Amino acid sequence: MKMLYKQRTDLVLTNTLSLDKELRSIGLDPNRLEKKLHLPEFPSELHITANKKLPADIATRIRQSLKAIKASGQYQALLNKWQLTLSAY
């Protein structure tokens, strides 16, 4: 985003659900942006990435925790709260 504000890039594709808050948190004025394109099929999945050196036991615990969150209904509640749907991947 900072490169956009410095005019070093012309376009950024992003999910706009929390964009204003994110921009303000890094000191950027969201009013300077202009929406140019709406992509209704733009993916809204969330992903976790980690360093290749992440210990296998921690990766396993993260996967298990995500499964538990999904099984408890918390995951779906968050999707509903933010009006997100899972794409068919």
N, C-alpha and C positions, 0 to 999 in steps of 0.2 A: 504494500500500500504506500509505503514511503516513496518508492520509485515512481508511483503514479502521481503523487503530490509534487514530486520534483520534476515532473514531465519527462521522465526517462522511459516511460512506457505509456501506451495510449489506452489500454483496455485491461480490465481485470474481471475474470469470471469468478463469482463467489456467491455463496448462500447469504441472503441479506437478513435473515432472522435477527441476528444480534449485531449487525454491522455498525450501527450508530454507536452502540456502547463500546465495541471493540476499537473503533476509530478514536473516540474520545479518550479511551484509556491509554492510547499512545500519543495523545496530544494533537490529533488531526481533526479538522472541522468537517463533519459529515455533510454539511450544507454545500461544500465545494464539489461534491460528486454529482454527476448527471447519469441517470439510468438510461441506457441506450438499447438494451435488449432484454427480453424476458424469455427464459427457457423453462417452460413448465415441466419438462422431463429432466431438468438438471438434478443429478443425484444428491440426495440429502443423507446418505449413510454416514455413520461415524466410524472411524477406524482408529486403531491404536497401533502406533509404530514404536519400535524400540531398537536400540543398538544391537548389532549382531552378537555382541559379547554379553547380552543379558543372560544371566544364568537360567538354565532350563527349568529349574524348580520355580523360579519367579514367574516365568512365562506360563507355566502350568497353572500356578495359583491365579494368575490374571484370567486365563481362559475359564477356569472353574468359577471364579467370582462372576464373570459375565454370564455364564450359564445360570448361576443362582439368581442373579438379578432378573434375567428373562423369566425363569421359572416362577419367581415370586409375583410377577405382574408389574414390577416397578419399571421395567424397560418399556412396556406398552403404555404405561401411564405417562411416561415422559414423552413418548411419541405423540400421544393424544394431546398432552398439554401444549406442545409446540406445533400441533397440526401437521405432523410429519407422517409419511407412509413409507414402508419399506418397498424398495423397488424389487422387481422379480429378477434377481441375479442367480 
